[in-house]
Structure formats: structure tokens, C-alpha cells
Amino acid sequence: MTLITTDYDTIAAVSTPAGVGGISIVRISGSDALKIAQKIYRGKQLDQVTTDTINYGHIIDPANDNSEVDEVMVSVMRAPKTYTKEDIIEINCHGGIQVTNKVLQIVLRNGARMAEPGEFTKRAFLNGRIDLSQSEAVMDLIDAKTDEARKAALNQLDGNLSAVIKKLRQKIVDLLANVEVNIDYPEYDGAEEVTSKLMLERAREIKTDINHLLDTAQQGKVLRDGLNTAIVGRPNVGKSSLLNRLLHEEKAIVTDVPGTTRDVLDEYVNVAGVPLHLVDTAGIRDTEDKVEKIGVGRSRDAIKQSDLVLLVLNANEPLTDEDRELLDLTQNNKRIILLNKTDLDEHLDITELKQNYGASEIIKTSAIAENGTKSLEDTISKLFFTKGIASTQNDVMVTNARHISLLQQALDSVQTVIDGVESGLPVDIAQIDLHSAWDYLGEITGDSYDDELMDQLFEKFCIGK
């Protein structure tokens, strides 16, 4: 699916974040990149320098008597060994907003077009340098919130997921080819006879392979998107203190006055390599205060929307009716119970928690002593990573919701093949669903796609990438 790069016009954009910095990079890609750069550059002849070199000079403005605009370093990268497989010029200018915009405007006035969001990566895909799943991994790598998420994105960018998908599609193609041979040339003795038994056997193998990928989906999605985590409990049990301890800063106000937290506070934190979207909720209790009542309502909503609940209880007191209500309310959530204030005498009956409320993940902690964090990390890892986070680093992992959906559709098609053959359906009819599975898998890598899908995917990218 490699396209000819000369069909495209030349694009340009600022590839560094907006704002003031030491250096900004204006990137140009396309068949006229060298020509455009030479028109606005005073220094060496860029069409004569060696590829993959960086060259000192000045950007000039041809529309203003070739006046100097900035002192720059210009990187020259020639096709096809570039990110887009086109000629690429990167102008490293000083990182002020005014000078960066000035350099970009001069580039655009001299023959380049402003790049659309994600257009550099889109060209890398269209020119066959990377496939669609690798393109999406680029954005995942930029957005990675933890080191483990970075490694998972890099694994996908390296093409490991693509290799597994291509292998799966090849299995389906081999099976379909044998079916076609037996339909078109039933007298051909050299072809492997595809019987219902053989199709069942191969379809079940493919089903197992797809299921293996889907088994990684929950863990992969956790690494990519993080866990919506609600910190809940009645007032004054130490929820805000826990949030502050996990954040390593005094983000939430901590007092001994009930109802201090009146609204949800949310922050991201890295716990054992897992990004947690922490929501510190208002203490859930009956109250006549109108503002606090709204906060309590939002706290209940946060519980419903959470992937994980950290239920904080006061170990210094017996269970209250409010505690029991929260235990019932979070019964169906993945939940870790934190018994806080263990630096004081403990009066809470743990046996009651286990027997009456099915509490299995219980951690003793103290906001004052600042202990229990390591146990919390280990428990989160156990709940969401069956083999531990460290053991997943080199695994092929599905992290993208689009990929998960397509794998599930492919699995459904394969299951339809299995059900059909088991019920006596001829293999030439069953192959229709097998071909659908092949198409769904192709959408993951971009071997089969439509323009609307392309636009939706790449418009999520930043301009300049």
C-alpha cells in the first residue's frame, strides 16, 4: 500500500510545543522541502550537503530584501530514510513565540502549506513506513503517563502487535485459499482437501489466538488510559490526607471539621507504574447543607464511574451506619479497603468486614506514619495485572479501544464460522464470515481502511506530528 510521495504537496508546521523555550523546530516535508528551505536560508547549498546533517546559517526573508530573521541550525534528511519517507527539513530556531511564528510564515509564503493535525504521521502511514497501529502508537507514546505506558506504546510502535495481526491474517488467507482451490478445482489432487474437520480445527486455533490478544486488553487499557479511582469514605476518615500522600503535595485541604471537602478533586498520580486518575470525593453522609449535599451526590456518581474504589475507614472506631452504607454501595466495584489511623488504638472489627461485606483486599495505613503505600501498590498490581506489571513489559499488549473492538468483531465472525460448520454448513458458505474476520483484523493495521476512519484518527494528533 505504498504511495508515490511526489503526489503530495509540501507541508510545514511547528513541531515543538507552543510557548517560549530554548529552541523551536519548524518542520518541512515534501518533494519541494529542500528548494523552499534554500530560498529562505543563508549558508551552505542545502541540496549539496550530506543527508542527516545539521548546518549552521541564517533564515532570511526574501520579501523584505533578504533581511536576516534568525540564526538557526538546519537539519537535512533526504527521502526515503526519513519519518515520512519524503525529504524533510527541520529548522532549529530560537524558541520565542514571535521568531518561531515569523520563520513558519516565511516558509509558508515560499511554497509550503500548513500541515493538518497528524499529517506528518499520516504521510508516514500512506507511504508505507509504518502501519496504522504503529501510527496510533506514536500518539500513545506522546501521551504516556507512566514509564510502563511508554514501554507498551514503544512495543507497539516497534511493530510487535502488527506482526501478530499479520500472522493471524496469513492463517486466515491460507485457509481461504485452500477453500477456494477445492471449490474451483475439486479434481486437483495436489491441493490440501479442506474438510469441515480441518476448517473447525483451524478456526479454533485462530479463535484461541484472538482470545489471547483480548486477554491482554484490560491490562493494556489500564496502562494506556489509567484507572478512574474514587477515594471514598465518611467525613474525617483521612481521604484527603491519602490523596495528598499519593500526590506528594498538599493538594487537598485537611482539617478535623466534617464536610471540608465539598466537591470532587481529581488528579493523576503514578502508583507502581499504573496511572491513577484519583478522585477525592466529599464525605458521604446525611447533611442539610445544600452545597455539601451536591458534593455527596457527585461522590456517589464517582463511585459508579470508577474502575477502582479506595474505601477509607477509621480503624480507631467501630463501623458506623455510614461505613456500612458505603460498604454496600461499593460491593460490586473493584475495591481496596484502607483502614486508616492505625497509629491509634484499633477498634474496628476486621472479621465483620470479611464475613459480612466480602472484603478481601484490606490494607492498614496511617496518614501520620505515612505507611501502607507499598501495600497499596502491590494490591493494585495484583487486582489488574495477573502476572505483575513488570512481567508485561515485553508482552504484545492491546491498549487501544479501537483495536479491542475490531478484535472482538473478528472473534465473533470466527465463532460464527465454528457454529456454522458444527451445524453442517458447507465450508464455502462458512468462508464468508472467515473473510469478514480477515477484514476486521486488517482494519487494525490499516491494510483495509476508509478515508473517514483516517480523518478521525489523525485529527486527534497535534499539528506538527
N, C-alpha and C positions, 0 to 999 in steps of 0.2 A: 504494500500500500504506500510505497514511496512516491512522492510527488516531485515535480521539477521545480526547484527553488526559483528559477527565473520567471515563473508565472506570478510571483508576488512582488508588490511594490516594497520600497524600503521604509522601515518603521523606526521610530525613536521614542525614548521615554527616559525619565529619571528612574534609576534602579535602586537608589538608596532611599531610606525613609525621609519623609517630609520634615523640614525643620533645619536648625543650624547644627553643623557638625564640622569636623576637621576636613573631610573630603566628601564630595558628592560625585556620583558616576552617572553620566549621560550615555546610554547605550543605543547604538545604531545597528540594525540588522537588515541585510538585503543585498541584492546584486550591486546597488549603487553606493553602498556604505563607504567604501574607500574613496570614491570620487567625491562624495559630499564632504567627507572629512578633510580631504586635501584642499578643497575650496576655502575652508574656514580655518586652516591650520598653517602656522608659520613654523617651519622646522624641516625635518628630513622629508624626502619624497616618500610618502606612505606606501605607494604602490611598488616601491623598490626595497622596502625593509623586509627582513625575515619575519615569517609568521610567528605568533606567540612571543612578540617582543613588546616592550613598553618604551615609549620615545618621548623625550623632553621637547617642549616647544610652547607656542602661544596660540590661543584661539583669537582670530581676528574677525571683524565684522565687515564683509565686502560691501554692505550697503552704506557704510559710514567711513569711506576712504581707507578701508583695511585697518582701522584703528584696533589696537590691542584690547581684548576684553578680559583675558585672564591667563595666567601662567599655568600650564597643565602638563600632565603626563598622559599620552595617548597609547592605549593597548591595541595592537593589530592582531586579529585572529582570522585566518583565511579558511574558507569552506574547503572540504566538508567537515573538518575536525573541529567543530565549534558546537555550542549549545543548540543552535537552531539548524546546523548544517549549512548555514549561509555565511557570507562574510560578515564579521562583527567588528565594530569599532567601539571601544569604551573610552570616553573622555573623562579622566580623573581631574576634576576642577576643585577649587576651594569650596568649602561647604556652606557658604552663605546662601540664603534664600534668593537674594537679588541676582548674584552671579550665576547660580545654577539655572534659574529661570531664563536669564539672558542667553547663556550658552545653548539651552534647549531651543529657544525661539530662533536663534541663528541657524541651528541645524534644520529646523522645520522650514525656515524660509528658503533654504538652499536645496530642497528636493526630497526631504523625508516627510513621512506622515506620522502623526501622533499615534502611538500604539494603543490598541484596545486592552482592557484588562486581561492579563494572562496570555497575550498574543505571542510573546516570545516562546513560551512553553507550548502553546498551540502549534506553532510552526515546527518545534522540535518533534511533536507528535506526527503532524502531517508529513514531515519529511523523513519519517521512519527512524529517527534517532531513539525515541522512547515510545512505549505503547501508552494506552490511556490510563491504565492502573498506575504506571510509573509517573505519569503527569500529575495524577491526584496525590501521589506520594510527595511530590515537590511541595504542595501546599501543606500537607500534613507535617513535613519536616520544618517548615517555617512556623507553623502553629504549635509545635510540640511544647507541652508544658512541663515535661519531666525528661530526664535522661533516658528512661525506658521507652517513652513515647518517641523520642528521637531515634532510638535504635530500631524500633518497629517500623518507622517511616523509612529509614535508610535501608532496612532489609527489603522493603517493597520497591524502593527506588532502584536497588541493585538488580531487580528483575526476578527475585525468588518466587513471588506469587505468580508472576507471569509465566514462569517456567512450569509451575504445577498446572495452571489453567491450560496451557498449550498441550501438555502431556495428556490431560483429560480429553481435550478436543480431538487429539490424534487417536485416542482409543475409540471414540465415537465414530470418527471418519473411517477407521479400519473396519469397524463393524458394519457401517452403512455401505462401504464399498463391496464387502462380501455379499451383503443382501442384494445389491444391485446386480452383481455378477450372476448370482443364482437366479434372479428374475429374468435377466436379459439373455443369459447363456446357460440354461439349465443342463445342456448336454456337455458343457465344458468340464472335463474331469479334473483339470488341474486346480480349479478353484475350491477353496475350503467350503464345504457344504454347511450353510448356516441353518441349523435346525432350531426348533423352538427351545430345545435344551441349551444350546450354545448361546442363543440370544439372552436367555434368562441368566445364564452364568456371567456373561459379560456385563449385562445391565446391572446385576447385583454388585459386581466389582466397582462399576462407576458410581453406583449409589453409595457404597462404602467410602470411596474417595471423597465424594462431595460432603458426606456427613462428617468426615474427619476435618475438612476445612471449616464447616459450620460449627464444629465443637470449639474452635478457637475464637469464634466471633464475639462471644461475651467478653472474654479476656481482652481481645484486641480492641473492642469498642471502649472498654474501661480505660485502657492506656491512651486511646486517642481523644476521647471526649471527657474522661474523668467520671467521678461518681457524684451525683447530686446527693449531698449528705446533710441531713437535718439534725441539728443538736436540739434535743427537746428535754423537757423536764418541768416540774412545777417551779414557781419563783424561788430564787435564793438557794438553789442546789449546786450552783457553780458552772452553769452553762457558758456564761461569758468568760469566766476565768479559763475554761477549757479552750475556747476559741482563741483567746489571747496567747495561751501557751503554745498552741499549734502554729500560730502565726508568728510567734516570737516578737510580738509587739502589742502594746496596749490599744487595741482597736476598739474593743467594746468597753463601755462604762461598767465598772464593777462596784456595787455598793451592797450594803445589807438591807436596803429598802426594797420590799417586794414590788414588782412592776416597773423596775428601772428600764428594762428592755421592752419597748412598746411596739417595735416594728422588727421585721426580719432584717438581719445584717448578713450580707453574703460576701465571701472572699474565696480565692483559690489558694490552696496550700498543697505542697508535695509531701505525702506521707508514704514512706517506704517505696518511692517510685511511682505511686499512684496519685494522679491529680484529683484532689477532693474539692468539689465546689461546696464549701461549707456555708450552711445557713444557720445562724444563731437566732433561734425563734424566741418570741415573747413567752414568758412562763405561762403555761396553760392552767387557768383557774377560773372560778366564777368571780366576776367582777362587775360593778356597776359603772366603772369609769368607761366612758364612750370610746376614748382613744385606745385604751388598753384592750377593750373588747374587740376592736378591729384587729389589733395585733394578734390576739388569741385566735381569731378566725383565720388569719393568714398563716399562723403556726400550724393549724390543722390542715390547711391546703398544702403546706410544705411537706408534711408527713406523707400525704397521698402521692406527691410527685417525686418523692425521694427514692434513690436506689439503695441507700443505707441510712439507718437511723442510729444515732448515738443517744441513747436514753440515759440521762444523768439522774441518779438517785442519791439521796443523802444517807450515807451509811451510819451517820450518828443518830438517826431517828428511825423508829419503826415505819413500815409502809403506811401511807395515808390513803384516803379515798381518791385523792387526785393522782397519786402514784399508780394506784390500781387502774384508774381510768386510762392512763397513758399506756400501761402495760397491755390492756385490752385493745387500745387504739392502734398499737404498733405490732400486734400479734402476727400479722401477715407480711410484715416488712422484714428484709434482712436487717438484723438488729444486733447491736452490741450494747450491753448494759454496763455503764460505768458507775461504780459505787464510789462516790466522791467523799472527801473529808475523812479518810481513813486515818488521818493523823490524830483524830479524836476517838473516844470510845465508840465501838461499833454496836448498834442496837437493831440493825436491820436483819431480818431472818432470811438468809440466802436459800434455805431449804424451801421456804414458801415460794420464792421466785422460781425455783426449778420445778417444783411439783405442780403449782397452780397456774403458772404462766409460761411454761415450756422454755424458760430462759436457759440457754446453753452457753452463750458467749458472755461471760461476766468478768470484768476487769476491776480490780481495786486500784484506786488512784487517789491522789491528793494534790489539789491546786497549790497548796502551800509548799509541800515537799517536792512538788514537780516530778512525781514519779508516775509510772504507768504508760508513758508514751511508747516505749519499746513494745510492751504487750499489745497495745492498740495496733501498732504497725503489723505485728505478726498475725494478729487476728484478722485484720483486713486482708492480708495476703492469703490467709487460709480460706476465707469466705469467697474470694473472687478469683484466686489463682490456685487451682488444684495441685499443681506441681511446684508452686512457688514462683515468684516473679523472676528471679534470676535464671531459672531453667527455661523461660520462654524467650530469652533474648535472641537465640539463633533459630527459633522456630519460624516457619511460614505462618503468618497470622493474618486473619481477615479483620481489618479495622474499620472498613468503610461501609456505611449503611446501604449505599447503592450496590456494592458487591454482595453484601449479605442477602439483599432482596433478589438479586439475579441468581445467586446460588440456590436459594430456596425454590425459585421458579424452575430452575434446571432440575432440581431434585424431584419436584412434583411431576415433571414431564417423564423422568426416568421411572418413577413409581407407576405412572400410567402405563408405560411400556411393560413393566413387570406384571401389573394386574391384567393387562390385555392378553399377554402371552399365556399366563396361567389360566385364563378363562377360555383359551382356544383361539384367540385372534390370530389370523395369519401374520407372519413376520413382515410381509410387505406393507401391511396396514400399520403395524406397530412402529415401523420405522419413521412414520410421520412425527410422532412425539419425540423420538430419538433425535431427529433433526432439529426440533424445537429446542431441546436441551443444548445442542451444539451452538445454536444461535444465541441463547441466553449467556452461555459461557463466553462467547465471542464479544458480547457487549462489555464484559469486564475489561478486556484488553484493548477494545476498540477495533477488533477485526471485523465487527459488524456494528455500525452506528448510524445515526442520522444527524443532520445538521442542527436540529433543535436541541438534541442531547449535548452536542458540542458547545453550543452557545450557553446553555445552562451551566455546564461545568466550568468553563473558563471565565465566565463573567464573575465568578466568586474570587478569582485571583486578583492580586493587586496589580496596578499598572506598573510596568517595568519588569515583570517577572514572566 
